[in-house]
Amino acid sequence: MRPQDLIQKKRDGGELTPEEVALFVRGVTDGAFADYQSSALLMAIFFQGMNEREQSALTQEMLHSGEILDFSEVEKPKADKHSTGGVGDKTSLIIAPLAAACGLCVPMISGRGLGHTGGTLDKLEAIPGYRVHLSLTEFRAILKRVGFAMMGQTADIAPADKRLYALRDATATVEAIPLIVASIMSKKMAAGLDALVLDVKTGSGAFMREEERARELARALVATGNSCGVRTEALITDMNQPLGRAVGNALEVHECLALMRGEADEGARPVLDLSLELTARMLTSAGLEDDLEAARARVRRALDSGAALECFQRNVAEQGGDAQLCDEPAHLLEANLLEERVVAPRAGFVIKVEAAEIGNAVAAIGGGRARITDQIDPAVGFLCEARPGDEVEAGDVLGLLYCRDEAQAAEAGARIRAAYTIADEPPPDAYQLIKEVITL
């Protein structure tokens, strides 16, 4: 069958057979399909969608386009968590050591930030010396010794995804749910997981701003994961404001360490609440606990006893980082940055925060990247002080901006100030961190 036959079939709303899906993925991987042909089929999928059979076939073919990792010599259940990304979304840094301290094996293959969203690898690299580029031998050895390891995707894991993502980015088809699902799940299942818990964000700082679209994505992810033999569930969570106080790589690592040390303030509580819940669900999905309440209690004990912090410290040492920072987190923060107070222009109630704009403002001063090749300044960032529902007076501090110079402070400060909407009446809806749980 020719590439144009597949394009025409999907363009006209037909269902691709597993063999046709396999032909497409092979063609992308080995170059048998020209970029313009692959792009045309991606656009047809964008408009016509895929049913569950096609979705499962696409995920499986992308998964098997590269190496599938085998950690069977680690005699623990294997589980992971994946987030669709947001502003201040730093839970992986707590979840991985917390789950490992509870007895799971967590082979976490993570990504970098792009645009207004932060990446786990960028946060980890804010720790001096921390290595995210590991050989599979090193990755496996750290898993055995510590219980979790964190690294980036290698060229051998789901290579079809890397090629397809570049084409999706160039053809404005990134938002197609079947392609998102196949991209996420092919990489996650390559890690040989028994269970996966997904955090699907919705709101002003999320990839899926509309809740119904987030729900559609969550259902597709859960259905695909379970159809491929990985016990999968998803939480739909709020991203209408930054998660916790810190936005910016070093600031976010500092917040996570403070939480694991029991030293964080109330503004960071959503990060902890979400981390505890996602970890508890990893335990039940992986079969370590039958009951969710028992899992929550086990996770809380691992946090309160210091076991999670100790596990994180061992991992930092194993991956070449400065483990002393776990005892002295303040050393993460650069002392000579300019601190800019972002203040409320009027009195009233904060009713809305454009989280994506805060992320974009931090990215613009070096805290993120527009292109994957851009360099990141790990020290810059923003600490949120006011949240939706808070009452403020004119001149009250909305947050603290940390940057390199006055020009950055003026530009980023103005963008962040404009991201806050202040009105005479409080917002009608109470904050709901976890909006829905999606299971089979």
C-alpha positions as CSV (number, residue, x, y, z in Angstrom):
1,M,0.0,0.0,0.0
2,R,1.2,3.5,-0.9
3,P,1.5,6.3,1.6
4,Q,-1.1,8.3,-0.4
5,D,-3.6,5.4,0.0
6,L,-3.4,5.7,3.8
7,I,-3.7,9.5,3.6
8,Q,-6.8,9.2,1.5
9,K,-8.4,6.6,3.7
10,K,-8.0,8.6,6.9
11,R,-8.8,11.9,5.1
12,D,-12.2,10.4,4.2
13,G,-12.9,9.2,7.7
14,G,-11.9,5.5,7.4
15,E,-10.4,3.3,10.1
16,L,-6.8,2.4,9.6
17,T,-6.0,-1.3,10.2
18,P,-3.2,-2.4,12.6
19,E,-1.2,-3.3,9.5
20,E,-1.7,0.2,8.0
21,V,-0.8,1.9,11.3
22,A,2.4,-0.3,11.4
23,L,3.2,0.7,7.8
24,F,2.9,4.4,8.8
25,V,5.1,4.2,11.9
26,R,7.8,2.2,10.0
27,G,7.7,4.7,7.2
28,V,8.2,7.6,9.6
29,T,11.0,5.8,11.4
30,D,13.0,4.5,8.4
31,G,12.3,7.4,6.1
32,A,10.2,5.5,3.6
33,F,7.5,8.1,4.0
34,A,8.5,11.6,2.8
35,D,8.0,14.3,5.4
36,Y,5.1,15.9,3.4
37,Q,3.4,12.5,3.3
38,S,3.7,11.9,7.0
39,S,2.5,15.5,7.6
40,A,-0.5,15.0,5.4
41,L,-1.5,11.9,7.4
42,L,-1.0,13.7,10.7
43,M,-3.3,16.4,9.5
44,A,-5.9,13.8,8.4
45,I,-5.7,12.3,11.9
46,F,-6.0,15.8,13.5
47,F,-9.3,16.4,11.7
48,Q,-10.7,12.8,11.6
49,G,-9.4,11.5,14.9
50,M,-8.8,7.8,15.8
51,N,-10.9,5.2,17.5
52,E,-9.7,3.1,20.4
53,R,-8.4,0.3,18.1
54,E,-6.4,2.7,16.0
55,Q,-5.2,4.5,19.1
56,S,-3.9,1.3,20.7
57,A,-2.3,0.2,17.5
58,L,-0.5,3.5,17.0
59,T,0.8,3.5,20.6
60,Q,2.0,-0.1,20.3
61,E,3.8,0.5,17.0
62,M,5.5,3.7,18.4
63,L,6.5,1.7,21.5
64,H,8.0,-1.1,19.5
65,S,9.8,1.3,17.2
66,G,12.6,1.3,19.7
67,E,14.0,-0.4,22.8
68,I,11.7,-1.6,25.6
69,L,13.5,-1.5,29.0
70,D,13.5,-4.6,31.2
71,F,13.9,-4.1,34.9
72,S,12.7,-7.5,35.9
73,E,15.8,-8.0,38.0
74,V,14.5,-5.3,40.4
75,E,12.1,-7.3,42.5
76,K,9.6,-4.5,43.2
77,P,6.5,-3.3,41.3
78,K,7.3,-0.7,38.7
79,A,5.2,2.4,38.6
80,D,5.5,6.0,37.4
81,K,3.6,9.3,37.2
82,H,3.2,11.6,34.2
83,S,1.9,15.1,34.1
84,T,0.7,17.0,31.0
85,G,2.6,20.0,32.4
86,G,1.9,23.4,33.9
87,V,3.3,26.4,35.7
88,G,5.1,25.5,39.0
89,D,4.3,21.8,38.4
90,K,7.1,20.2,40.4
91,T,5.5,17.1,41.9
92,S,7.8,14.6,40.3
93,L,10.7,15.7,42.5
94,I,8.6,14.7,45.6
95,I,6.7,11.7,44.1
96,A,9.6,9.7,42.9
97,P,11.5,9.5,46.2
98,L,8.3,9.2,48.2
99,A,7.1,6.3,46.1
100,A,10.5,4.6,46.3
101,A,10.5,5.1,50.0
102,C,7.2,3.2,50.1
103,G,8.6,0.2,48.2
104,L,8.0,1.0,44.5
105,C,10.6,0.9,41.7
106,V,10.2,4.2,39.8
107,P,12.1,4.4,36.5
108,M,11.2,8.0,35.6
109,I,12.0,9.1,32.1
110,S,11.3,12.8,32.0
111,G,11.3,15.7,29.6
112,R,12.3,19.3,29.3
113,G,10.2,22.4,29.5
114,L,9.1,24.3,26.4
115,G,7.2,27.6,26.3
116,H,5.4,28.4,29.6
117,T,5.7,24.9,31.1
118,G,8.6,23.7,33.2
119,G,10.4,20.4,32.7
120,T,11.6,18.0,35.3
121,L,15.0,17.6,33.8
122,D,15.5,21.4,33.9
123,K,14.6,21.5,37.6
124,L,17.0,18.6,38.4
125,E,19.8,20.4,36.6
126,A,19.4,23.4,38.9
127,I,21.1,21.1,41.4
128,P,24.9,21.6,40.8
129,G,26.4,18.5,39.2
130,Y,23.2,16.5,38.8
131,R,23.4,14.3,35.7
132,V,20.2,13.5,33.7
133,H,22.1,11.9,30.8
134,L,22.7,8.4,32.0
135,S,23.5,5.2,30.2
136,L,21.0,2.4,30.7
137,T,23.5,0.5,32.8
138,E,23.8,3.5,35.1
139,F,20.1,4.0,35.2
140,R,19.5,0.4,36.1
141,A,22.1,0.4,38.8
142,I,20.7,3.5,40.5
143,L,17.2,2.0,40.4
144,K,18.5,-1.0,42.2
145,R,20.4,1.0,44.8
146,V,18.0,3.8,45.5
147,G,14.5,2.7,44.2
148,F,14.2,5.5,41.6
149,A,16.2,7.1,38.9
150,M,15.5,10.1,36.6
151,M,16.8,10.7,33.1
152,G,15.8,12.0,29.7
153,Q,14.5,10.0,26.7
154,T,17.3,8.3,24.9
155,A,17.6,7.9,21.1
156,D,16.7,4.2,21.5
157,I,13.3,4.8,23.3
158,A,10.3,5.3,21.0
159,P,12.4,6.9,18.1
160,A,9.2,7.2,16.0
161,D,7.9,9.6,18.7
162,K,10.8,12.0,18.3
163,R,10.4,12.2,14.6
164,L,6.6,12.5,14.7
165,Y,6.8,15.2,17.4
166,A,9.0,17.4,15.2
167,L,6.5,17.0,12.4
168,R,3.5,17.7,14.7
169,D,5.2,20.9,16.0
170,A,5.9,22.1,12.4
171,T,2.4,21.3,11.1
172,A,0.3,22.6,14.1
173,T,-1.1,19.2,14.9
174,V,0.4,18.9,18.4
175,E,-3.1,19.2,20.0
176,A,-4.5,16.1,18.3
177,I,-5.5,13.8,21.2
178,P,-4.6,10.5,19.5
179,L,-1.2,11.8,18.8
180,I,-0.7,13.1,22.3
181,V,-1.8,9.8,23.8
182,A,0.6,7.8,21.5
183,S,3.5,10.1,22.3
184,I,3.0,10.0,26.1
185,M,2.2,6.3,26.4
186,S,4.8,4.9,24.0
187,K,7.6,6.6,26.1
188,K,6.1,5.6,29.4
189,M,5.4,2.0,28.5
190,A,9.0,1.7,27.2
191,A,10.1,1.9,30.8
192,G,8.5,-1.5,31.6
193,L,5.9,-0.3,34.0
194,D,3.2,-2.2,35.9
195,A,1.2,0.9,36.7
196,L,1.0,4.5,35.7
197,V,-0.9,7.4,37.3
198,L,-1.5,10.5,35.1
199,D,-2.0,14.1,36.1
200,V,-3.9,15.8,33.4
201,K,-4.0,19.6,33.9
202,T,-6.8,21.9,32.9
203,G,-7.1,25.7,33.2
204,S,-5.3,28.9,32.1
205,G,-1.8,27.4,32.5
206,A,-2.5,24.0,31.0
207,F,-2.0,22.6,27.6
208,M,-5.7,21.6,27.7
209,R,-7.4,24.8,28.9
210,E,-11.0,23.5,28.6
211,E,-12.0,20.9,31.2
212,E,-13.9,18.8,28.7
213,R,-10.9,18.5,26.5
214,A,-8.8,17.5,29.5
215,R,-11.4,14.9,30.3
216,E,-11.3,13.5,26.8
217,L,-7.5,13.3,26.9
218,A,-7.6,11.6,30.3
219,R,-10.1,9.0,29.2
220,A,-8.0,8.2,26.0
221,L,-4.8,7.9,28.1
222,V,-6.4,5.6,30.6
223,A,-8.1,3.4,28.0
224,T,-4.8,3.1,26.0
225,G,-2.7,2.3,29.0
226,N,-5.0,-0.4,30.3
227,S,-5.4,-1.9,26.8
228,C,-1.6,-2.2,26.6
229,G,-1.4,-4.1,29.9
230,V,-0.4,-1.2,32.2
231,R,-2.8,-0.4,35.1
232,T,-3.6,3.2,34.4
233,E,-5.7,5.9,36.0
234,A,-5.8,9.7,35.7
235,L,-6.5,12.7,37.8
236,I,-7.8,15.9,36.3
237,T,-6.3,18.8,38.3
238,D,-6.4,22.5,38.4
239,M,-3.9,24.7,36.5
240,N,-5.8,28.1,36.8
241,Q,-3.0,29.3,39.0
242,P,0.6,28.2,39.5
243,L,1.0,25.0,41.6
244,G,2.5,26.1,44.9
245,R,4.4,29.4,45.3
246,A,7.6,28.8,43.3
247,V,7.9,29.2,39.5
248,G,11.5,28.8,38.2
249,N,13.8,25.9,38.4
250,A,16.0,26.5,41.5
251,L,13.1,28.0,43.4
252,E,11.0,25.0,42.6
253,V,13.6,22.5,43.8
254,H,14.0,24.6,47.0
255,E,10.2,24.4,47.5
256,C,10.2,20.6,47.1
257,L,13.1,20.2,49.6
258,A,11.3,22.4,52.1
259,L,8.2,20.3,51.7
260,M,10.1,17.1,52.3
261,R,11.8,18.7,55.3
262,G,8.5,19.8,56.7
263,E,9.5,23.5,56.5
264,A,7.3,24.9,53.7
265,D,4.6,27.5,54.2
266,E,0.9,27.2,53.5
267,G,1.3,28.6,49.9
268,A,3.2,25.4,48.9
269,R,0.5,23.0,50.4
270,P,-1.2,22.3,47.0
271,V,2.1,20.8,45.8
272,L,2.3,18.5,48.8
273,D,-1.4,17.5,48.7
274,L,-1.2,16.6,45.0
275,S,2.1,14.7,45.5
276,L,0.7,12.7,48.4
277,E,-2.5,11.8,46.5
278,L,-0.7,10.8,43.2
279,T,1.8,8.7,45.1
280,A,-0.9,6.9,47.1
281,R,-2.6,6.0,43.8
282,M,0.6,4.7,42.4
283,L,0.8,2.3,45.4
284,T,-2.7,1.0,44.9
285,S,-2.4,0.8,41.1
286,A,0.9,-1.2,41.5
287,G,-0.7,-3.5,44.1
288,L,1.4,-2.5,47.2
289,E,-1.8,-1.5,49.0
290,D,-5.4,-2.6,48.3
291,D,-7.0,0.3,50.1
292,L,-6.5,4.0,49.1
293,E,-6.7,5.1,52.8
294,A,-4.0,2.7,53.8
295,A,-1.9,3.9,50.9
296,R,-2.3,7.5,51.9
297,A,-1.3,6.6,55.5
298,R,1.8,4.8,54.2
299,V,2.8,7.7,52.0
300,R,2.4,10.2,54.9
301,R,4.6,8.0,57.1
302,A,7.3,7.9,54.5
303,L,7.2,11.7,54.3
304,D,7.0,12.5,58.0
305,S,9.7,10.0,59.0
306,G,12.2,11.6,56.6
307,A,12.5,8.5,54.5
308,A,11.5,10.3,51.3
309,L,14.1,13.1,51.8
310,E,16.7,10.5,52.6
311,C,15.8,8.7,49.4
312,F,16.1,11.9,47.4
313,Q,19.4,12.7,48.9
314,R,20.8,9.3,47.9
315,N,19.6,9.7,44.4
316,V,21.2,13.2,44.1
317,A,24.5,11.7,45.2
318,E,24.2,8.7,42.8
319,Q,23.4,11.0,39.9
320,G,26.4,13.3,40.6
321,G,24.7,16.2,42.3
322,D,25.5,18.1,45.5
323,A,23.6,16.0,48.1
324,Q,24.5,18.5,50.8
325,L,21.8,20.8,49.4
326,C,19.2,18.4,51.0
327,D,20.6,19.6,54.4
328,E,21.0,23.2,53.4
329,P,18.4,24.0,50.6
330,A,19.1,27.8,50.9
331,H,22.4,27.2,49.0
332,L,20.3,26.6,45.9
333,L,19.2,30.2,45.8
334,E,21.5,32.8,44.2
335,A,22.0,35.8,46.6
336,N,22.9,38.5,44.1
337,L,19.7,38.5,42.0
338,L,17.5,41.6,41.8
339,E,14.3,41.2,43.8
340,E,11.3,43.0,42.3
341,R,8.1,43.4,44.3
342,V,5.0,42.9,42.0
343,V,2.2,44.9,43.7
344,A,-1.5,45.1,43.4
345,P,-2.6,48.2,41.4
346,R,-5.9,48.5,43.3
347,A,-7.8,47.1,46.3
348,G,-10.2,44.2,45.9
349,F,-10.2,40.4,45.5
350,V,-7.9,38.4,43.2
351,I,-10.4,36.6,41.1
352,K,-8.2,35.2,38.3
353,V,-4.6,34.5,37.5
354,E,-3.4,33.8,34.0
355,A,-0.9,31.1,34.9
356,A,0.5,30.7,31.4
357,E,1.4,34.4,31.4
358,I,3.4,34.0,34.6
359,G,5.2,31.1,33.1
360,N,5.8,33.1,29.9
361,A,7.2,36.0,31.9
362,V,9.6,33.7,33.8
363,A,10.6,32.0,30.6
364,A,11.3,35.4,29.0
365,I,13.9,36.3,31.6
366,G,15.8,33.1,31.1
367,G,13.8,30.6,33.2
368,G,12.4,28.7,30.3
369,R,12.9,28.2,26.6
370,A,11.1,29.0,23.3
371,R,13.2,26.4,21.4
372,I,14.5,23.1,22.8
373,T,18.1,24.4,22.2
374,D,17.7,27.5,24.3
375,Q,19.8,27.7,27.5
376,I,18.1,28.2,30.9
377,D,19.0,30.4,33.8
378,P,18.0,28.2,36.7
379,A,18.2,31.0,39.3
380,V,15.5,33.3,38.0
381,G,11.8,33.0,38.9
382,F,8.8,34.2,40.7
383,L,7.3,33.5,44.1
384,C,3.5,33.8,44.3
385,E,2.1,35.6,47.4
386,A,-1.5,36.2,46.4
387,R,-3.9,33.6,45.0
388,P,-7.5,33.7,43.7
389,G,-9.9,34.5,46.5
390,D,-7.3,36.6,48.5
391,E,-8.3,40.1,49.4
392,V,-5.6,42.7,48.7
393,E,-5.1,46.4,49.2
394,A,-3.5,48.7,46.6
395,G,0.3,48.2,46.9
396,D,0.1,44.8,48.5
397,V,2.6,42.3,47.2
398,L,1.2,39.9,44.6
399,G,4.6,38.1,44.3
400,L,8.4,38.5,44.3
401,L,10.3,38.4,41.0
402,Y,13.9,37.3,40.9
403,C,15.9,38.4,37.8
404,R,19.2,39.7,36.5
405,D,18.6,43.4,35.8
406,E,16.2,46.3,35.9
407,A,15.1,45.9,32.3
408,Q,14.0,42.3,33.0
409,A,12.3,43.4,36.2
410,A,10.3,46.1,34.4
411,E,9.2,43.9,31.5
412,A,8.5,40.7,33.5
413,G,6.9,42.6,36.4
414,A,4.5,44.3,34.1
415,R,3.5,41.0,32.5
416,I,2.9,39.3,35.8
417,R,1.0,42.2,37.2
418,A,-1.3,42.1,34.2
419,A,-1.8,38.4,34.8
420,Y,-3.8,39.1,38.0
421,T,-7.4,40.2,37.7
422,I,-8.7,42.1,40.8
423,A,-12.4,42.8,41.3
424,D,-14.7,44.2,43.9
425,E,-16.3,40.8,44.8
426,P,-14.5,37.5,45.5
427,P,-14.6,34.7,42.9
428,P,-17.8,32.6,43.1
429,D,-16.1,29.2,42.9
430,A,-14.0,27.6,45.7
431,Y,-10.6,26.3,44.7
432,Q,-10.7,22.6,43.7
433,L,-7.2,21.1,43.2
434,I,-8.4,17.6,42.1
435,K,-11.5,17.9,39.8
436,E,-12.0,14.3,38.8
437,V,-10.5,10.8,38.9
438,I,-10.7,8.8,35.6
439,T,-10.5,5.0,35.8
440,L,-11.7,2.2,33.6
